[in-house]
Amino acid sequence: MNVMTYSIQKLFLKNHALHNFHQSAANEKDFIFEGKHLPIIHQLNTEFQKQFNLIIDYDSIQEYYDQDNNSISKNKAGIDCSFNLLNAKTGNLKKEEFSIDWKIRFFNTSAVYDDFLAEIVSQDFGYYSNKIPVPGWAVCNHKLNDAILYIIPQLNKAALVMRKELKAGFYNHRFPDHNRKIAKNGRYNTISVPISWDRLTKVCPSTIIFNYE
């Protein structure tokens, strides 16, 4: 699979409903601003301690949702939040500015899918366009975040996935791609691949999957 140059035929796209990405982005910001992500951070801290003997330094948490140049630069690099990780027993610094990209999957219907939906093409302009498709967050080269924190609010479920493991999985053809999902967004389309949790943890062994209250 060549995720960098994949393009779909124009006629096929008529079968897919328009997706409002601006609304999705607004929903994500509301989720953060309302503090709904805090139980997830707390549970992630518990999972870090149980599995890796690490804890989050809460005083070091930085969130990048403003419109200043630093926040905009961080967001383009896939960094929505960062924090230091400490040794749970000694308090010594183990990882400075561990960075995450929030991916919150909202469902506007009664159907809720319990899987990991990885974006492989952010913008595909169609079969007849001469524009190069823009790689999605699961595979692109310019992202600098350490991990993706993927959340399904309707299930109170989250997964921390290391970005480099996920990207390597796609480039080594370790994920099935026969069930691609296409979302129309006006002039372009976004293409994603649903991945089962079992497959995700096999290909990305550092993945942490957890429920939160």
Steps between C-alpha positions, in 0.01 A plus 500: 500500500632840407334731751675806360353501150171309534210662315141389452274523199271800492180307427540282809494802728133575431407213732649666809344767718668835560694520825532829684864511611465852638228374733718207605783738586259720696367197688855401593577847635176503699590160644833639622373839617222334702759285676361170374854386422614526863368155610689356203825665608450372855436144381794519261717594797379188679577286194850649469570415862365145478674409176818708491558631854452855368279787610393823335643820643174696513682830554668460161183450294475738207202519265514669161155622403557874478549700181854613580785407268640240740168314528442509125852367436450223755164400353645475149764265642227284655551622857188595695636433848831416667622405846803359678513137608664418832621182665214407732732401785782755483330794329791528258427633154475217246350674198474874446202642311337173402263624231160376391255568220137477612279302263143500626256289304147634523199314364191687384290185457399211724777286347822510702802313364741349750823518302789730411438712190835610356509783249736413213404775252398837636412658166436307180386727217365229274603273217510777239688755707870572452535594868710268715301338783590624848602217737287449811613521863569125520773508234621855428864593549472848651325398824719517810265375774610198701156343510137519396244500781194358329168537681149360447287703746184293447688192624711676765794336327843631403824373349849644508679400179862582428514695175819341363370147559175585321675661205741207466206260505351666193824532310580134568151398376400346832147640507220375272367777277212333316234682703601862448260767622452812288366827639415779256594853600401734219788517251690201638455170680660346805588131502535292816554136591319330791732283708389246759646536849658155476680590179601839634665357811677233295651751258548778758602313818540814713131582463304559821122443477289598798156605620439812705218634717 
